[in-house]
Amino acid sequence: MPDRRIQDEVLRELPPELGPNTVAILEGNAFMYSEATGDVPRGSIGGLVFADTRFLDCWRLTLNGSPLLVLESAPVKPYAAAFFLTNPDLPDLRANSVGVRRERLVGRGMQESVFVQCFSNKPVSFQLRLEVGADFADILEIKETVTDRSDKIVRQHAPDGSRLVFDYRNGPFAASVEVQIAPPADRVEGDELVWDLSLQPGEKWSCELIIPCFHGPAPDTYLTAREFQEVFDGDRNDPAHRWRAAAPTVQADYQVLKDAFDKSVDDLVALRIQTDLDGQVMDFPAAGLPWFLSMFGRDSLITAYQTVCFGPRLTRGALRTLAKYQGDEVDEFRDEEPGKIIHEVRTGELTQLGIKPHDPYYGTADATQLWLIMLSEYWRWTLDDDLVRDLRDNVHAALRWIDEYGDRDGDGYVEYGTRSPQGLGNQCWRDSWDGVQFGDGTIPVLPIATCEIQGYTYDAKLRIAELADGGPLDDPALARRLRAEAEDLRARFNRDFWIEDRGGYYAIGLDGDKRKIDSMTSNMGHLLWSGIVPEDRAAILAGHLMSDEMFSGWGVRTVSTAERGYNPIGYHMGTVWPHDNSLIAHGLARYGYRDEANRIITAMLDASRCSEFRLPEAFSGYEREFSRIPVRYPTACNPQAWASGAPLLFLRTVLGLDARDGQLVLDPAVPEGFGRILLAGTNAFGKRWDIEVTDSGSEIRPAR
């Protein structure tokens, strides 16, 4: 019988983080994570990653053996960055004599251009050296202990300095990376490229580096610089260009709202990955950079909810792709069960060799309900009956999973408890090992039924009943059954999860012994989003969520400061998560608490001003008066899909925008100081609409 305890994480000596002001760029399922100089030191967590494999773990440019100094560096697009550098004071070379500019793109690999110019008033001679390393680490081990694969890495470097090749094979897993150099280096020393340069005053020199990455045998033809550039600039048929062009735009008197919206859309375009389903290319939101640039269930579905009213592309892709991976057997190693929607998919070596259970891994107890909720929400905004009918069997399988496998002990609640030796202990959104605690800090025993999962289940059954009652599922008997089950769940839930102490609130869950897990948490706000809370208790929850113990001034904390386990930098035990707050604000607005919702929205948008209008995965939970600025959680993903989606849902909440019975509904409650808002070209029912809200009124009209 599996251990009922949730084990502590094993403490490891982690690879060092990169230096301050790291630069990350991404496109699809590739990213490059470097220091501000553009360098990746050997042994750090940085590098070039493609499809869950790190192809370059060292990429270090030096001048006369010394690191270059940063003048300025930053991404110029999500997939491109520029680095402006100069030399330090060196023997025989005064500081700032040489200017170096690096330009970088990522795609199915990387392209980098290095431009050098002499700014001295006399000729200079120096050595430029690029140190290259390939460790082929699986992304799941980069932040832990990386396996030494050096004895299986074969080098085929060209002696003329035009090419470095690293090839790795381990059983069925194969990967290779090539560095193509033009002009060729003067020589190759080990894995280092060396140029001996002599420049006259004002003279320029440049070099082009193309780095294609391959899983499996490398093809005969490689990416060229032109092909890299066309991916980003020249091809209007590129899905990223089409996605961005189809997205609505925002004009607003409150510029922060527009800036946060624009940044979110750009990041969501960059985070999209593509899947091929029977010859159809589907866009799908990856979870986040750097560690979750892959297909996820819960994260992608919540992102799809946040973005559905702005364009259905991500939602449709998520629904179809996740349906393809829906569980169809019992596999304890992967926590798979029939009808269950995945937690995540990985494609790296450890997964391909069966060492890790991520092909795919099903350790989530809420993605199945969220998939049903998203199918309903997508239909409400598109009236796409055909998609719902196509997924009919998946709907029935998901409903069966909720009742037959999700409810592990027959008590009417969906619980989780891993059966895999490598499974997640917590399988709700708070999925760190200590993310669910009693108020005294005790870790509950498995299986656990968290409160928000019951809310999702309630909402999912009511939504599918709508699709079955005269909708595309056309099954009145199913609709009656689901509505009866939902009402029964609502009654039992409000009896079994309610705690009378502290003015009344909901337990975060029930543990394996059916004890109420009595921490006060932000999960209560998800209950408002799902609609399972009676009207007379909504005011109580609103009061708790906006109390000093829960609301930091930047947003609602994941747990109250009154709990023993509270930690402002605890991953799920005191931090402030934008996606969490977007659902809470939407839930508060659902029950009529628009001022409270707007207080959260205004605080979150204020926070975005401190990070170039991008909300990271999580903030630390420090009080606003104490910190003055939102303190980012130390290892937060940035960007992260459901954080990037939060400003879009904030805007929808402010506008009171919804789709009901084939009609757009608008009920704005605009925060003071926001002024006029124009949402132009939003998508609904296969058409585009302009939505305008001013002090004098509001209007929905066909887009011009």
N, C-alpha and C positions, 0 to 999 in steps of 0.2 A: 504493500500500500504506500502511495507517495507520502513524503513528509508533509505534514500540515503546516509547518512553519515556513515563513518567508526568510530565506537565508540572507545575511548581510553580504554586501558586495565584498569581494576580496580586494584588499588594498595592494596596489602594485606600484612599482616605481615607473611612472609614466614617462614617455619621451618628452623632452622639453617643448614648451609652447614656442611659437615664433615670437620675434621681438614685437615691440609696440607698433601700432599703425600698420597692421598686416593688410595686404591687398589680395582680394579674392575675386576671380572672374569665373563665369560659368556659362555653359551652353549645353542644353540637353542633359546628358548624364556624364559630362566632363567638367572638371574644374581644375584651376591652378591656384594654389594657396601659397603665398610667398611673403617675405619680409618687404618692408617699404623700399628697399633697394631693388626688388625684383628677385633677390636671391632666395634659395632654399638651402639652408645648412644641412649637412648630412646628420642624420640621427634625430631630426626634429619631426613634428607632425605635419609639415608642409609637403608640397609636391604636386605633380601632375597626376590626377586620378581620372580614369575613364572606365565606366562600367564596373565599378567596385574594385578596381585594381589600380594600385599606385605604380605608374610606369616610370616616373622620375622621382627619386627621393633626394637628389642633390642637383642643384642648378645654380652655380656660384661664379659670378664674374668678378675678376680682380684685375687691378692695374699695378704692375710691378710687385705683385704678391700681396697687395693691400686691398681691403674692401673699399668700395667707392662710397662717397658721401651723398646723402639724399638732399636734393634741393626741393623737389616736389614729386609726389607720386600719388596716383589714384586711378580707380576705374573710370574710363570715359564712356563706356557702355557696359551693360552687365557682362558681356563676353570679351571686353577689350580693356587694356590698361596701358598707361604711359608712365615712364619713370625718367625723371630728369636728375642726372647725377654729375658729380665732378670728383676730381682726385684730391686726396688729402695732401698735406705737406710731406714730401718724400725726398730722400737724397737725390740730388740732381734734377728734381722736378718740383717747382714751387706749387703751392696749393692753387687750385682753380685754373691750372694751365690747360687742362683738357676737359671738354664737356662731353658727356656720354648720355645719349637718349636711347631708351629701350621701349619698343612698342610691341605689344603682345596680344594675340588672339587665341581663343580656344574653340575647338569644334570636336572632330574625331581625332583629337590630338592637339597640337599647338603650333603656332607660327610666331617667331620672334624676330624682329629687326633691330639691329644694333647700329646706331649712328654715332660717330666720333668726330670731333672737330677740335683743332688746335686753336686755343685762345691766347697763347703766349706770343710775345713779340719777337721770338726767335725760334728756330727749329727745335723740335723735341723728339726724343726717341724713347720708347717704352714698350713694355711687354703686356699684352692683353691675354688673359687666360680664362677659359671657361671650364670649370670642373663639372663633370656630368656623372650622375649615378642613377642606377636603376635597381630597385630591390624587389619589385613585383609583389609588394605587400598587399594582402587582402585588407579592404577598408575596415573590416571588423576587428583587425588587430593593430591598426595604426596608433590608436590611443592606448594600447595595452603593451604587450611584448611582441615585437615583430620577429617572425621566424627568419633565421639566417638562411637564405636561399643561394648564397654565393657559389656553392659548389655545383649548382645546376644552371647557373647563368653562363651562357656561351657568348663570347664577344667575337664579332667579325668586323673589326674596324678597318677602314680603307687606309692604307699607308700614305696615300697622297693627301690626307686631311679633308677629304670631301664627304666622309660618312662615318658615323659611329653606329654600330648595330648591337643591341642586347637582345638575346633570345633566351626564353625560359620555358622548360617543359617539366611537368611532374605528372606522370600517368596520363589521364585524358585531358589535363589542363595544359594549355599552351598560350603563351603571350609573347609579344615581341614589340620593341620600340626602336625606331631608327631616327638618328639626328642627321639631316642632310644639310650641308654647309656650302654656301656660295658667297664670296669666293672661298675656296678651301683654306683650312688652317695651314700655317707654315709647317707645322708638325703636330703629331699626336704623341703625348706622353701619358701612357696608361689610359685613363679615361678622361684625359684633359686635352682640350684644344688650345693651341698656343699660336698667337700672331705676334710677330716682331714688327712694330710699326714705327715709321719715321715720317713726321708730318711737318710741313712748312707752316708758317703763321697763316691762319685762316683755312688751311687745307682740311678737307673732309674725307672720311673713310666710312664705309658701311659694310654690313654683313647680313645675310639672310639665313635664318635657320628654320627648317621645316621638320616637325616632329610628328609623324603619323604613329598611331598606336593600333595594335591588332590583337584580338583574341583569336587563337588558332593560327594556322599558317598564314604568313603575310602574302598578300596578292602580288602579282607581277608589277602592277602599277600603283603609284603612291599619290597622295594628295600633293598638289602643287600650290605655290603661293597664290596664284590666280584663283584656284578652286577654293582655298581658304577665304579669300576676300569676297568671292561671289556668294558664299554662304551667308555673309553678314550684310553686304552692301548692294549686290547687283541683282539678286533674284527676287522679284516681287511675288513669285510663286512659293517662296519659302514659307513654311507654316508660321514661323515667328512673325514675319511681316504681315501675313494674312490675319493672324490673331490680333496683332496690335491695331491694324487698320479697322478691324471689325469692332473693336472695343469702343464704348461710349467715351465722351469727353465731359469734363466738368468746368464750368465757369462759376466763380464764387467771389463775392466781396471779401470773404474771409480767405485770404490767400493760402493759409496753412492747409485748409481743407483741400484745395486744388492740388497743392504740392504733394500732400500725402497720398491723394488718389493717384496722381500721375506716377509717383514712385512705386506704388503698389502694383499698378498695371505693368510697368516695366519689369519689375521683379517676377511677377507671375508669368510673364512671357519667357523670361530667362529660365525659370524653374520648370517649364514644361518639358516633359519627355514624351516620346512617341512610341506607340505600340502598333504592331501590324496584326489586325484581326481579319483573317480571311481576305487579305488583299486590301483592306481598308485601313488607312492610317488614322490612329486616334491620338489626340492630344490628352495628356494626363498630367496633373500637377505632382511633381516630386515634392518630398516633404521639406527638405532644407539643406543648405550648404553649411559646413562641408560634409557632415557625417551621414546625412539622410537624403542624399541625392539619388533616390530610388523610389520605386512604387510602394506606397503605403496604403492601408485601408482607412483607418480613422482620420489621419491627417488630411488625406486627399479628399475624403468625403466632406469633411467640415469646410475645407477650402472651396469645394464645389458649391456648398450651400451659401457661403459668403459671396460667391461671384455669380450665382445663377441668374440673377435679374439683370446682369450687365452683359451676359452672353452665355449661351448654353454649351459652347464647345467643350470646356473643361468638364462640365457635368456629364455630358453625353459620353465623353471618353472614359471618365471614371466609372460610370455605370456599366458600360459594356466590357471594359477591361477587367473589372473586379468580378463581374459575372463569369467571365472565362475562367478565372482562377478559383471560383467557388468550390469549397470542399465537397468531395464525393465519397470519402471513406474515412474510417477511423485510423489515424496514424499518430500514435502517442508521441513519437520523437518530434513531430512537427506540430503537435496540438491540433491536428486536423480532425474535423468531424463533418459529416454530410450536411450541406447547406450553409456552412460557416464561411464568412467573408474573411479574407486574409488580413494579417497584421502588416507584413512586409515581404518583399521579394528582394533577394540578393543574387548576384551572378558571379561573385568572386571565387577564387580557388577553394577556400574552406567550405563553401557551400557546394560547389561542384563535386568535391571529393567526399561529401557526406559527413564532414566533420561538424559543420554547423547546420541547423535545421531550417534554413531560410529559403527553401526552393519549392514553394514559398513556406513561410512560417505563419501559423494561424493563431498565435497567442494573443487574442483580443476578444473581449466579451461584448463589445459595443458596436463593432464595425458592421455586423449583420443588420442590426436595427437601423444604424445610420444609412446603410445602403437602401433600405426600404423607405426611409424618410426622404432621401434624396431622389429616389425614383418618383415619389409623389410630388416633391417640390419642382422637379424638372417638368413633370406633366402639367402642373398648374401654370407654369410660365410658357410652355410651348404648345400644349394640347396635342402632343405627339402620341397619338393612340398607338401607332404602329410599333414604336419602341417598347411601350408597356406590354403589348401583346407578345412581342418577340421574347420578352424576359419573363413571361408568365410562369414557366417552369422554375426559374430562379427565384421568383417571389414565393412560390409554394414551398420550395426547399428551404428558404430562409425562415419562413414561418414555422416549419417543422423543426428547424434547429432551435429556435427560441423555446419551443414547448418541450421537445424531447431530449435535447442535449444541453441547451443553455440552462434549463432548470434541472440542476444535477441531482437534487434530492426530493423533487416533487412538492416543494412548498409554495410554488407559484411565482418564485423570483428567479431571475437569471443570476447565476453565480459563476465565479471563475476559480480555477485551481489547476495549475499546470500539471501535466503528466510527463512532461519531457525533462530529462536531466539537465537540459540547457534552456528550459523554458523560463519565461518571465513570471516572477512571483505575483506581481500586480498586473492585471490585464484590463484595467480601465485607463482613462487618459492620464491618470497619475501613476505611471507605470515604473517609477523608480522603486527600489526595494523598500524604502521607508515612506513612500508616498501616501500610504493609508495607515493612520495610527489612532489609537485611543487618545483621549485628552491628556492622559498621564504619560504619553510617549510609548506605551506598550504597543508592540507589533501584533496585530490580530492573527489568529490561525485561519488557515484556508479550509473550505472555500469561502470566498467573500462575495456578498451581493452589495455593490455600491448603489447609492441612492439614484444617481443620475442615469445609471443603466436601466433602472426600472422606469424612469421617466421617458427615456428613449423608446423603451418597449411599448409603453402606453401610447405614445405619439405614433409610433410605427403602425400599430394595429388600427388606430382610428384612420390613419391616412390610407392604408390599404383597403379598409372598409369603404372609403370614399371612391377608390378606383373600382371596387367591385359592385357598388350600388349605382348602377346606371352608367358607370365609367367603362373604360376599355377592357377591364377584366370581366365585367358582366356576370357576376355570380352573387345574386342577392342573398343566398343562404350563407355564403362566406362572410358577407358584410354584416349580417345579423350576428353571426358567431363572434366575429372580431370585436364588434362594439360591445357585446355582452362581456367578453373577456377583458376588454379595456376598462370598463366600468367596475368590474370586480377587482381588478388590479388596483385601480385608483382608491377604492374603499379600503382594501387591505393595507396598501402602502401607507396611507395617511393614518392608519391605526398603528402599524408596526414600526415605522421609522420615526415617528414624532416623539420628541423629548420635551417634557414640560419645563425643565429647568431653564434658567436664564431668559425667561419670557417666552420660551417655546421655540424650538428649531428642529431641523431634520438631522438625524444621525447621518454620518457619511456612509454608513453601511451596516450590515449584519455580518458577523464573523461566522466561522464554522460551527460554533456552539450557539448560534442565534442570539448572541449578545449585541446590543446596540453599540456601534463604534462611535463614541460620543464627541469626537472633534468637531468643532464648528468650522466649516470650510466653504470655499467658493462654489462647490458643487451644488449648493442650494440654488444658485442662480440658474443652473442648467434645468432645474425643476420648473422654474418659471418659463423658461424657453419651451419646454415640452408641454406645458399646460396641465400637469398633474396636480398642481397645488390648488386647493379650494380658495375662493375669493377672500374669505375672511382671514386666511393665513398669509396672503400675499403681502399685506402691509407689514406684518411681523418680519418677514424675510427681507423686505426692502430696508427696514430699519437696521437689521443686523448687517446687511451687505454694505450699507453706507455709514456704519459706525466707525469710530476712531480705531477700533481693534481690527476691522476688516479693510477699511478704505485708507490707503496710504497717502492719498493726495495725487498719486499718479494713476491709480486704479485699484481694483479689489484684489486683496491678497489671496493666495491659495488657502491660507489657514489663518485663523484669528491669532493675534498676538497673545491672547489669554491662554493658549494651549502650551503645554510644557514643551512640545516638539517644535514650536515656532522657531524659525531661523530665517532671517531676511535673505540669506544666500543659500537656503536649502532648496533644492531643485523644485520640489512640489510642496515644501513646508514653510512657505512665507513669501515666496516670490510673487510677482505680478505678471500674468501672462496676457498679452493682447488678445489672443483668440478667445481665451476664457472670458475676458471682459466684453468682447463683442457679443458673445452668446448671452451673458448676463444682462447687458444693456438692452438687447433685443427682447429678452424675457421680461424685464421690468416694463418696457414699453408695451408689451402684450397685455399686461395687467393694468395699464393706465398710469404707470409711474414714470412719466416722461421727463420730469425735472431730474429725477435720480439718474435716469438713463443718460440725459444730456450732461450731467455732471461727470459721469464716467467718460463719455465721448470727448468732452472738452479737455479733460485731464490727459487722455491718451494722445490727442492731437498736439497738446502742449509738449508732451514727452517726445513726439516725433521731431520737433524742432531742434532737439539736441543731438539728433543722429541723422541729419540730412534728410529728414522726413521719412525715414525707414524705421518701422517698429521691429526690434529684434524679437527673438523667441520669447525672452523673459527679461524682466527687470528685477533687481533686488528689491526687497520689501521695505526699505528704509522710509521713514516718514518724510514727506516732502519738505517740511520745515527744517528737518535735520540735514537732508542731503542736498537740497537746493537744485540738484539736477537728478534725472533718473539714472541710477547706477545700474549699468547692465550686468546681468548674471554672467559670471566669469567665462563660461564656455557656451554661451548662447549661440544657436545657429543664426546666421545673418547673411543673406535673407532666409527666412523660413516661410513656407507657403501659407500656413494659417495665420501667421502674424501679418504677412503681406495682405492677406484677404480681409483682415480686421477693418481697415479704413473703409473698404467697400460696404461692409455690413453696417458700419457706423453711419454711413451716408444713407443707406436704405432705412435705418432706424429713425434718423432725423426726419426724413421725408415721409415716414409712415407708408412706405411703398409696398404694395402687395398685389398678388394676382389671385382673383377669386372669380370662379364661374366664367372664365373667359374674358374678364374685364380687369383693367388696371385700377387699383384703388390707391388714393393719395390722402394721407391724414398728417400733414406736417406739424412738427413742433420744433421750430428752429431755435437753437440756443441764442441767447442775447449776444449781439455783436457779429453774428454770422452774415446777416444781410441776405442779399439775393443769391439764389442757387439755381443754376441751369445745368441739368443733366441732359446732354444732347446725344441722341442716337442709341438709347438703351434698347435692349432686345426683348420682345415679348410677342408670342403668338405668330412667329415668323415675320414680324414687321419691326420697324425701328420707330422709336418715340422720343419726343422731346418733353422733358418735365421741368417746369419752371415754378419756383416758389419765391414770392416777394412779400414785402410787408403788406401789400394790398390784396394779396390773394395767391391762388395756385392754379396751374393749368397743365393738362396732359393733352398733347397734340401730336399728330403724325410728324415724323422727322422731316425736315426740309431737304 
